[in-house]
């Protein structure tokens, strides 16, 4: 029952958090592509919404705005008043009766504005001035006006004559106005302002309206079977964005919540099944199990929050780093299916989920492969470049499929590049997770297995025979581990450190004794119980050294289980043969723990076989078969394997591999004949 609680309570908590994160509004549920028929019923807009311009359209308008500036003019009341007053004081001779009509028409002309006939010149390098529009500022308010609605000075003169001609047909108005100075008094009342022209041009370059028009409620957007053209797709994109942003769920709220609950349940169940089929033993390893749930929660939170508050930066999220976080503590048969599940929230909830899912899935899978070659120092940037290349290829493939995409590619490619580089920046978090969850990464195991590290060098110097024994066991467990799909890096470390305690008293062990004539024998003169106590002590000494040098707990477990609770048979048999009490043999037994994992079982068996193999007299397949079967049977008879999580099939594989290994390594040598004289 406690195991069930430990397995399912964390899943229940994860499920509850996912339900809380799920969207509270309905999502736009139509899929469409340009150039294909609309497969659904005729779509009618449920509300007013603006048609949003594409990034390409906005960019084009900005470029156009940057190329042409609209000239800015100030309307001068002073000039207008001065011109009217001047005309009122003119002497028209015999035609003074025309003066009121001339003044009235001039007021009409000046009300619209008069500009100079000369074209406004701009400074070299400045934008070209528009010939169609102008700004007119009057009473502190500036408005755009077609240039055709104001008069040039020459046009104003012609218009004045034209307006009066019908009433005074008998008068040569053009000659009269030239002679009396009416023409010369018409001057521009719209004054060009170069500074304001530059300022308004800069502002217009920065601001371009993001909308193209509006669609009213109850208006048809697209009919069933109609081809989705680029224009229709733009309207659909705008409708989708507005729908997801402000449109509430129209059905019963209970159905929305039920859908969220079922989706969250499906995701959690899928994660559970992935772990169950890939490596069910993870459920018994609390730290590793919680770590997988944490990564799934991290991926889900990042996906939901980014999609809700900043969907435009989804290309920036470095999801492939999650594959590296998994690979640091798990083998690929666990990494690949779990990483697939980690990306499912992206597929389900993001607007362009299919594209993002395929892109990040492909990049993550390639990363799992390439990180084995490029994982040290600056080489990680090579790995990041590979990630960028893979993501870019998938991204461009979707752009080519979706011809005429309404997006500016380079902006999203920059996001993809930055996201790939972030994998290098975020990977060191794996060491924080290692501490948080009390795990040991593959990188840490590789560092510990380096025989040049100070602790192993000390073992080599103080107990060279033991060190060589550890190296032989390491090679043996490596071969067996690969054949049985065990954690090989962990096995190699366990083999190197399992006899660490022997360097505290190296001469106690026969492999470190000198073979020179007259060399003192450590156990000479000791009783069997004293010798057994010294032998057994190497386990406690090894655990103490492991604590002193802060070796991971998983390495310490090999020190405590490589002898389990077995006995020091040599000294116990000697004690009994010398007449010792059979009921007083407790001191001859190790007080360690029996192995529980497949890796611990492999190390226990390989340690015994390597030590006992030195007593072999025959080097035949039959001898190896009998030897291996005898060692394993002895461990089983002593009850050392009764707590181990290992199947009969795996045990047979271990024995078969050991027999093959011994035939390849331990064999007789050819005796070279001596040359006759």
Beta strands, then each sheet from edge to edge (+ up, - down):
strand 1: 43-44
strand 2: 49-52
strand 3: 68-75
strand 4: 114-115
strand 5: 128-138
strand 6: 141-146
strand 7: 151-152
strand 8: 190-192
strand 9: 211-215
strand 10: 220-222
sheet 1: 1+ 10-
sheet 2: 2+ 9-
sheet 3: 6+ 5- 3- 8+
sheet 4: 4+ 7+
end
